[in-house]
Amino acid sequence: MQLFTCQMSKWRQLKDRNIELIDTTVKSGHSVWSPTWDMVMRVKSGVISEEAYTAAYVGMMRYSYLHYPDEWNRLLYAEGPVAIACYCSSTQGTFCHRHLLKDILEKICLSRGIPFEYYGEFI
């Protein structure tokens, strides 16, 4: 798996470079990888911590992985590079579910023996 993370605003540049965009936003993305509106609003307002958000998101991804194997396999075995994208800031160290998803994908690849290359944040 060849993976980038990026902001949704980079979609044209990704397209120009033949990098598949995976929209992970709650607004327009595929629910297989997106958080809920409630989670997003609660962490942004400080009602829940980043740790609580992470636990909830990881739980959602475990459920998703078990119930949507075709979508996960399509992503894990993509022939070319892919970029998981959302609207959060690209500033290094900014908390965002796309980075949580990157870590999840890396662990799955490791457990399945799938080569994994993370190219960083697409800027």
Contacts in CASP RR format, 6 or more apart in sequence:
PFRMAT RR
TARGET T0000
AUTHOR 0000-0000-0000
METHOD contacts of the structure
MODEL  1
MQLFTCQMSKWRQLKDRNIELIDTTVKSGHSVWSPTWDMVMRVKSGVISE
EAYTAAYVGMMRYSYLHYPDEWNRLLYAEGPVAIACYCSSTQGTFCHRHL
LKDILEKICLSRGIPFEYYGEFI
1 75 0 8 1.000
1 76 0 8 1.000
1 77 0 8 1.000
1 78 0 8 1.000
1 82 0 8 1.000
1 105 0 8 1.000
1 109 0 8 1.000
1 114 0 8 1.000
1 115 0 8 1.000
1 116 0 8 1.000
1 117 0 8 1.000
2 78 0 8 1.000
2 80 0 8 1.000
2 81 0 8 1.000
2 82 0 8 1.000
2 117 0 8 1.000
2 119 0 8 1.000
3 81 0 8 1.000
3 82 0 8 1.000
3 83 0 8 1.000
3 84 0 8 1.000
3 102 0 8 1.000
3 105 0 8 1.000
3 116 0 8 1.000
3 117 0 8 1.000
3 118 0 8 1.000
3 119 0 8 1.000
3 120 0 8 1.000
4 14 0 8 1.000
4 19 0 8 1.000
4 81 0 8 1.000
4 82 0 8 1.000
4 83 0 8 1.000
4 84 0 8 1.000
4 118 0 8 1.000
4 119 0 8 1.000
4 120 0 8 1.000
4 121 0 8 1.000
4 122 0 8 1.000
5 83 0 8 1.000
5 84 0 8 1.000
5 85 0 8 1.000
5 96 0 8 1.000
5 98 0 8 1.000
5 99 0 8 1.000
5 102 0 8 1.000
5 120 0 8 1.000
5 121 0 8 1.000
5 122 0 8 1.000
6 14 0 8 1.000
6 83 0 8 1.000
6 84 0 8 1.000
6 85 0 8 1.000
6 90 0 8 1.000
6 98 0 8 1.000
6 121 0 8 1.000
6 122 0 8 1.000
6 123 0 8 1.000
7 85 0 8 1.000
7 86 0 8 1.000
7 87 0 8 1.000
7 88 0 8 1.000
7 89 0 8 1.000
7 90 0 8 1.000
8 23 0 8 1.000
8 25 0 8 1.000
8 28 0 8 1.000
8 85 0 8 1.000
8 86 0 8 1.000
8 87 0 8 1.000
9 87 0 8 1.000
10 83 0 8 1.000
10 85 0 8 1.000
10 122 0 8 1.000
10 123 0 8 1.000
11 21 0 8 1.000
11 85 0 8 1.000
13 122 0 8 1.000
14 20 0 8 1.000
14 21 0 8 1.000
14 83 0 8 1.000
14 85 0 8 1.000
14 122 0 8 1.000
15 21 0 8 1.000
18 80 0 8 1.000
18 81 0 8 1.000
19 80 0 8 1.000
19 81 0 8 1.000
19 82 0 8 1.000
19 83 0 8 1.000
19 122 0 8 1.000
20 78 0 8 1.000
20 80 0 8 1.000
20 81 0 8 1.000
20 82 0 8 1.000
20 83 0 8 1.000
21 82 0 8 1.000
21 83 0 8 1.000
21 85 0 8 1.000
22 30 0 8 1.000
22 33 0 8 1.000
22 75 0 8 1.000
22 82 0 8 1.000
22 83 0 8 1.000
22 84 0 8 1.000
22 85 0 8 1.000
23 29 0 8 1.000
23 30 0 8 1.000
23 85 0 8 1.000
23 86 0 8 1.000
24 30 0 8 1.000
24 33 0 8 1.000
24 34 0 8 1.000
24 84 0 8 1.000
24 85 0 8 1.000
24 86 0 8 1.000
24 97 0 8 1.000
24 98 0 8 1.000
24 101 0 8 1.000
25 34 0 8 1.000
25 85 0 8 1.000
25 86 0 8 1.000
25 87 0 8 1.000
26 34 0 8 1.000
26 35 0 8 1.000
26 36 0 8 1.000
26 37 0 8 1.000
26 40 0 8 1.000
27 87 0 8 1.000
30 71 0 8 1.000
32 64 0 8 1.000
32 68 0 8 1.000
32 71 0 8 1.000
32 72 0 8 1.000
33 61 0 8 1.000
33 64 0 8 1.000
33 84 0 8 1.000
33 101 0 8 1.000
34 97 0 8 1.000
35 53 0 8 1.000
35 56 0 8 1.000
35 57 0 8 1.000
35 60 0 8 1.000
35 97 0 8 1.000
36 60 0 8 1.000
39 48 0 8 1.000
39 53 0 8 1.000
39 56 0 8 1.000
39 57 0 8 1.000
41 47 0 8 1.000
42 48 0 8 1.000
42 53 0 8 1.000
43 49 0 8 1.000
43 50 0 8 1.000
43 52 0 8 1.000
43 53 0 8 1.000
43 95 0 8 1.000
48 56 0 8 1.000
50 95 0 8 1.000
53 95 0 8 1.000
53 97 0 8 1.000
54 100 0 8 1.000
57 97 0 8 1.000
57 100 0 8 1.000
58 100 0 8 1.000
58 104 0 8 1.000
61 100 0 8 1.000
61 101 0 8 1.000
61 104 0 8 1.000
64 71 0 8 1.000
64 72 0 8 1.000
65 72 0 8 1.000
65 108 0 8 1.000
72 108 0 8 1.000
75 82 0 8 1.000
75 105 0 8 1.000
76 105 0 8 1.000
76 108 0 8 1.000
76 109 0 8 1.000
76 112 0 8 1.000
76 114 0 8 1.000
77 114 0 8 1.000
81 119 0 8 1.000
83 122 0 8 1.000
84 98 0 8 1.000
84 101 0 8 1.000
84 102 0 8 1.000
84 105 0 8 1.000
85 98 0 8 1.000
86 96 0 8 1.000
86 97 0 8 1.000
86 98 0 8 1.000
88 94 0 8 1.000
88 95 0 8 1.000
88 96 0 8 1.000
88 97 0 8 1.000
88 98 0 8 1.000
89 96 0 8 1.000
90 121 0 8 1.000
90 123 0 8 1.000
92 121 0 8 1.000
102 118 0 8 1.000
105 116 0 8 1.000
106 116 0 8 1.000
106 118 0 8 1.000
108 114 0 8 1.000
109 115 0 8 1.000
109 116 0 8 1.000
110 116 0 8 1.000
END
